[in-house]
Amino acid sequence: MEKINTKYLILGAGVSGLTFANFLKSNDYIVVEKDSRPGGYCKTTIKDNYVWDYAGHFFHFKTDEMKSLFEEKMKDEKLVKQDKNTKIYYKNSLINYPFQTNIHQLPKDEFIDCLYDLFNKEEKEDYDNFLDMLYGKFGKSIVEKFLKPYNEKLYACNLNKLDKDAMGRFFPYADLKQIINNMKANENNSYNNQFLYPRKGAGAFMDKLYESLDVNKVKLNARVTKIDIDNKEAYIENGDVISYEYLINTSPLNQFLQLSGRQEDKNLLEKLSYNKVLVFNLGFEKKSDFDEHWIYLPEKEYNYYRIGFYNNILNDEKLSMYIEIGFSKDDEIDVNKELKETLENLEKNGITKDNKLVDHETIIMDPAYVHIEKETTEEINKYMKKINEMNIYSIGRYGAWTYCSMEDAMISAKELANKLEQE
Ligand SMILES: Cc1cc2nc3c(=O)[nH]c(=O)nc-3n(C[C@H](O)[C@H](O)[C@H](O)COP(=O)(O)OP(=O)(O)OC[C@H]3O[C@@H](n4cnc5c(N)ncnc54)[C@H](O)[C@@H]3O)c2cc1C
């Protein structure tokens, strides 16, 4: 057992923890990571014929600063830049995404229903919840044909429990004018029209962030099992104890709340709601006729809500896919049953006709999408203020319990590093 002192203890070596450490000017830090590899949810598995992430992990930069950082770190790596090609599989046909701006691609009677309801929708000044917002902004048919069933499959919950802004800027809003205009000139206006992807998968960027650090300061296979908040000490599974001045948590808040043993943390834990996502990475023998990057499937007869084609993104021949299936946090997942159903459904969708699965990988992302609820968000904000007073900061998509991209996580990690160093 070792007793270690550090100024900044960073819990987790995902994109948030690695970025925070990269932006620190001080060398007085330690990163502790329970896994044997850095990267968190942004890790890549490279097989002979396939490059697989934890489902698709693409970089859609909105700031020049993070884009430049990415390009600088990745300057010796091959990158692919893709104009997004995504579709919705609806009643055995493919239509463009997002559904709401492409209703003119539906059969005539369904198009008329959507347009009629869109025109006659009852907009409100304010909405009670996510589902209420969907009906108010898009009308009954668009909601019931796509937005409701798709998001129910993804979030695995009743959409009326989510906050009206649960998806923030990631929700592709469109008003009547945009929808009508799109019928003549297809303006692809969703949040991520273009994306960058490393030839060796998204994890290649994590490797670069890791290699830029003093790797002796990143302790892998080092799970934090307990935090003594009053004495500012973290206990590691191997028996080491780390005393810190500042604790930067990037592990999921629901897991972090279990480390202190405090009753108030358990009370907040009970209120957190989220889904988990079963991911299958599948490698097939031959190519397929599909050229999309990813496809959304709202219909309940298919167990997955989204499927993606790594090979189309990387311009590879052999069909290489990711499959995403949503579950609620307490669901038992029967992996074999889901895999069997997935393979049957891919045949039904016409994707794997006469093709043979040759390799696969299973990942459970738990948590995957946090359920953003108004009251819980207020409690989390109060909790964050309290722990900040004890020099604890909880950041990242799961540490901050929010919906954000890797870039957003990088920005908040950088801002926190700058702020703390000025204290
Ligand atoms: C299905 C899906 C698809 C996504 N696709 C995209 C995309 O295309 N583009 C995009 O920008 N974002 C995407 N995201 C979001 C992206 O995954 C996250 O924003 C980002 O990876 C979060 O990074 P993080 O470092 O905050 O957390 P994490 O990656 O979760 O890192 C936390 C780290 O803490 C470690 N840890 C946890 N507990 C302990 C402990 N007790 N002791 C030590 N270590 C611990 C974990 O092992 C992990 O390495 C997607 C998310 C999902 C669910």
The ligand as an SDF file (V2000), in Angstrom:
LIG
                    3D

 53 58  0  0  0  0  0  0  0  0999 V2000
  -24.3180    5.3980  -27.9410 C   0  0  0  0  0  0  0  0  0  0  0  0
  -23.4770    6.6390  -27.8030 C   0  0  0  0  0  0  0  0  0  0  0  0
  -22.9210    7.2380  -28.9330 C   0  0  0  0  0  0  0  0  0  0  0  0
  -22.1730    8.4140  -28.8210 C   0  0  0  0  0  0  0  0  0  0  0  0
  -21.6640    8.9770  -29.9480 N   0  0  0  0  0  0  0  0  0  0  0  0
  -20.9810   10.1390  -29.8790 C   0  0  0  0  0  0  0  0  0  0  0  0
  -20.4780   10.7750  -31.0610 C   0  0  0  0  0  0  0  0  0  0  0  0
  -20.6360   10.2800  -32.1670 O   0  0  0  0  0  0  0  0  0  0  0  0
  -19.8030   11.9590  -30.9060 N   0  0  0  0  0  0  0  0  0  0  0  0
  -19.6090   12.5700  -29.6840 C   0  0  0  0  0  0  0  0  0  0  0  0
  -19.0070   13.6340  -29.6260 O   0  0  0  0  0  0  0  0  0  0  0  0
  -20.0580   11.9660  -28.5550 N   0  0  0  0  0  0  0  0  0  0  0  0
  -20.7440   10.7800  -28.6230 C   0  0  0  0  0  0  0  0  0  0  0  0
  -21.2160   10.1880  -27.4660 N   0  0  0  0  0  0  0  0  0  0  0  0
  -20.9060   10.8350  -26.1790 C   0  0  0  0  0  0  0  0  0  0  0  0
  -19.4970   10.4960  -25.6860 C   0  0  0  0  0  0  0  0  0  0  0  0
  -19.3790    9.0980  -25.4960 O   0  0  0  0  0  0  0  0  0  0  0  0
  -19.2400   11.1670  -24.3420 C   0  0  0  0  0  0  0  0  0  0  0  0
  -19.5150   12.5480  -24.3980 O   0  0  0  0  0  0  0  0  0  0  0  0
  -17.7890   11.0410  -23.8820 C   0  0  0  0  0  0  0  0  0  0  0  0
  -17.1980    9.8340  -24.2460 O   0  0  0  0  0  0  0  0  0  0  0  0
  -17.7680   11.1940  -22.3670 C   0  0  0  0  0  0  0  0  0  0  0  0
  -16.4390   11.1770  -21.9250 O   0  0  0  0  0  0  0  0  0  0  0  0
  -16.1080   11.3180  -20.3890 P   0  0  0  0  0  0  0  0  0  0  0  0
  -14.6380   11.3370  -20.2740 O   0  0  0  0  0  0  0  0  0  0  0  0
  -16.8580   12.4830  -19.8190 O   0  0  0  0  0  0  0  0  0  0  0  0
  -16.7330   10.0060  -19.7190 O   0  0  0  0  0  0  0  0  0  0  0  0
  -16.2860    8.4770  -19.9140 P   0  0  0  0  0  0  0  0  0  0  0  0
  -15.8500    8.2160  -21.2850 O   0  0  0  0  0  0  0  0  0  0  0  0
  -17.3870    7.6720  -19.3350 O   0  0  0  0  0  0  0  0  0  0  0  0
  -14.9980    8.3780  -18.9660 O   0  0  0  0  0  0  0  0  0  0  0  0
  -15.0740    8.1660  -17.5690 C   0  0  0  0  0  0  0  0  0  0  0  0
  -13.9100    7.2750  -17.1700 C   0  0  0  0  0  0  0  0  0  0  0  0
  -13.9650    7.0550  -15.7590 O   0  0  0  0  0  0  0  0  0  0  0  0
  -13.5720    5.7330  -15.4970 C   0  0  0  0  0  0  0  0  0  0  0  0
  -14.0960    5.3330  -14.1800 N   0  0  0  0  0  0  0  0  0  0  0  0
  -15.3930    5.1850  -13.8190 C   0  0  0  0  0  0  0  0  0  0  0  0
  -15.4840    4.8210  -12.5190 N   0  0  0  0  0  0  0  0  0  0  0  0
  -14.2170    4.7450  -12.0560 C   0  0  0  0  0  0  0  0  0  0  0  0
  -13.6570    4.4010  -10.7830 C   0  0  0  0  0  0  0  0  0  0  0  0
  -14.4390    4.0860   -9.7240 N   0  0  0  0  0  0  0  0  0  0  0  0
  -12.3100    4.4190  -10.6600 N   0  0  0  0  0  0  0  0  0  0  0  0
  -11.4940    4.7470  -11.7040 C   0  0  0  0  0  0  0  0  0  0  0  0
  -11.9920    5.0480  -12.9340 N   0  0  0  0  0  0  0  0  0  0  0  0
  -13.3230    5.0720  -13.0990 C   0  0  0  0  0  0  0  0  0  0  0  0
  -14.2080    4.9390  -16.6440 C   0  0  0  0  0  0  0  0  0  0  0  0
  -13.6050    3.6760  -16.8130 O   0  0  0  0  0  0  0  0  0  0  0  0
  -13.9670    5.8870  -17.8170 C   0  0  0  0  0  0  0  0  0  0  0  0
  -12.7530    5.6220  -18.4760 O   0  0  0  0  0  0  0  0  0  0  0  0
  -21.9630    9.0140  -27.5410 C   0  0  0  0  0  0  0  0  0  0  0  0
  -22.5070    8.4030  -26.4110 C   0  0  0  0  0  0  0  0  0  0  0  0
  -23.2660    7.2490  -26.5330 C   0  0  0  0  0  0  0  0  0  0  0  0
  -23.8670    6.6350  -25.3050 C   0  0  0  0  0  0  0  0  0  0  0  0
  1  2  1  0
  2  3  1  0
  2 52  2  0
  3  4  2  0
  4  5  1  0
  4 50  1  0
  5  6  2  0
  6  7  1  0
  6 13  1  0
  7  8  2  0
  7  9  1  0
  9 10  1  0
 10 11  2  0
 10 12  1  0
 12 13  2  0
 13 14  1  0
 14 15  1  0
 14 50  1  0
 15 16  1  0
 16 17  1  0
 16 18  1  0
 18 19  1  0
 18 20  1  0
 20 21  1  0
 20 22  1  0
 22 23  1  0
 23 24  1  0
 24 25  2  0
 24 26  1  0
 24 27  1  0
 27 28  1  0
 28 29  2  0
 28 30  1  0
 28 31  1  0
 31 32  1  0
 32 33  1  0
 33 34  1  0
 33 48  1  0
 34 35  1  0
 35 36  1  0
 35 46  1  0
 36 37  1  0
 36 45  1  0
 37 38  2  0
 38 39  1  0
 39 40  1  0
 39 45  2  0
 40 41  1  0
 40 42  2  0
 42 43  1  0
 43 44  2  0
 44 45  1  0
 46 47  1  0
 46 48  1  0
 48 49  1  0
 50 51  2  0
 51 52  1  0
 52 53  1  0
M  END
$$$$
